[in-house]
């Protein structure tokens, strides 16, 4: 009985955080590589928990505030459950939520740090995002 309840709770948590988003074969996986723009991609599933929402909000606000005058830095929120986003989901091998900063083929995934700090220390996540974007601006 306890095991059944535990499995049900775990399934609910995974579903609410987008854990059911699976990597699929995209029809157009070879997406053109933009080497002039730094993209801050936030990948998420259809349903999101408090931490998932916080990661997206901190990333978006950081890009909008710190790079408002720089059209070569952009934030893009990507719902992994939408068919139109399959190419990017496959390109970055996203199977869960992810925060990725990319310029051309140069990219870094900072998902673990994002989820560890978005709620408790958003300033730390903001600093990390700016640090990684700044490495790729020039």
Secondary structure by P-SEA (a helix, b strand, c coil): caaaaaaaaaaaaaaaacccccccccccccccccccbbbbbbbbcccccaaaaaaaaaaaaaaaaccccccccbbbbbccccccaaaaaaaacccccbbbbbcccccccaaaaaaacccccaaaaaaaaaaaaaaccc
